[in-house]
Amino acid sequence: MQRPYHFILYDLIGEVFCVRLLQPRIEDRQMDEFGAELARLIDEENCRKMVLNLGPAEPECLISVFLAKLINLQRRLEGMNGALTLAHASDYTRNIFRIAGIERFFHFYPDQNSAVQALNPPA
């Protein structure tokens, strides 16, 4: 029996895991659990390509710990010849990544469909 996820919900489109936050706010004390759920997608669900939807509701957890989890996720997926893309990031959210100096490490797309297409280019 599959364990439930408390912070994320995902759909599978082909080989791409399309992930969204169940709530826009994740408390500091919950960040390790959030990171563990993302890791479970890789370890238990064999996720190699992921679109993380950061909208339409503004995430209220764009703190350094959250951003570090995304960097670790990105590195882990790339180390497995996978990829992470970010979708539905508002200008405010993109600015947080820019201020933190990490925007260049991520690929942003206006919506989930374009992010999925980027991960599954036509042959």
C-alpha positions in Angstrom: 0.0 0.0 0.0 1.3 3.4 -1.0 2.0 5.9 1.8 0.1 9.2 1.4 1.8 12.4 0.6 1.0 15.3 2.9 2.7 18.2 1.1 2.5 17.3 -2.6 0.2 16.0 -5.1 1.3 14.6 -8.5 0.0 13.5 -11.8 2.0 11.5 -14.3 2.0 12.7 -18.0 4.0 10.1 -19.9 7.3 9.9 -17.9 6.9 13.3 -16.4 5.8 13.8 -12.8 3.8 17.0 -12.5 4.0 18.0 -8.9 2.1 20.7 -7.0 2.1 21.8 -3.4 -1.1 20.8 -1.5 -0.9 24.1 0.4 1.0 27.3 -0.5 2.5 27.4 3.0 5.0 24.9 4.4 6.3 25.7 7.9 10.1 25.6 8.6 9.7 22.6 10.8 8.0 20.7 8.0 10.7 21.3 5.3 12.5 18.0 6.0 9.2 16.1 5.5 8.6 18.0 2.3 12.1 17.2 1.0 11.5 13.5 2.0 8.3 13.4 -0.1 10.2 14.8 -3.1 12.9 12.2 -2.5 10.2 9.4 -2.3 9.1 10.3 -5.9 12.6 9.5 -7.0 13.3 6.5 -4.8 9.9 4.8 -4.8 8.1 6.1 -7.9 11.2 6.1 -10.2 10.8 9.8 -11.0 13.4 11.1 -13.4 11.6 14.1 -15.0 9.7 16.5 -12.8 7.7 19.7 -13.3 7.2 21.5 -10.1 4.2 23.9 -10.3 4.8 27.0 -8.1 1.4 28.5 -8.8 -1.2 29.6 -9.4 -1.3 30.4 -5.7 1.9 32.2 -4.5 4.0 29.8 -2.4 4.5 31.2 1.1 7.5 29.1 1.7 10.2 30.6 -0.5 12.8 30.6 2.2 16.4 29.5 2.0 15.6 25.9 3.2 12.9 25.5 0.5 15.2 26.8 -2.2 18.0 24.5 -0.9 15.6 21.5 -1.2 14.9 22.5 -4.8 18.7 22.8 -5.6 19.3 19.4 -4.1 16.4 17.9 -6.0 17.7 19.5 -9.3 21.2 18.0 -8.7 19.9 14.6 -7.8 17.7 14.4 -10.9 20.5 15.7 -13.1 22.8 13.1 -11.6 20.4 10.4 -12.8 20.1 11.9 -16.3 16.8 13.5 -15.3 15.6 17.0 -15.1 13.5 19.4 -13.1 11.5 22.3 -14.5 9.5 24.9 -12.7 6.1 26.1 -14.0 3.6 28.8 -13.0 6.2 30.9 -11.3 4.9 34.5 -10.9 7.2 37.5 -11.3 7.4 37.7 -7.5 8.5 34.1 -7.3 11.1 34.5 -10.1 12.4 37.5 -8.3 13.0 35.5 -5.1 15.1 33.1 -7.2 16.9 36.0 -8.8 17.7 37.7 -5.5 18.9 34.4 -4.1 21.2 34.1 -7.1 19.9 30.7 -8.2 17.5 31.6 -11.0 20.1 30.5 -13.6 20.1 27.0 -12.3 16.5 26.4 -13.1 14.3 26.3 -16.2 11.1 28.3 -15.8 8.0 27.8 -18.0 4.7 29.8 -18.0 2.6 26.6 -17.5 2.7 22.9 -16.9 2.1 21.9 -20.6 5.1 23.9 -21.9 7.3 22.5 -19.1 6.2 18.9 -19.9 6.9 19.5 -23.6 10.4 20.8 -22.8 11.1 17.6 -20.9 9.7 15.5 -23.8 11.0 17.1 -27.0 9.7 15.6 -30.2 11.9 12.9 -31.7 
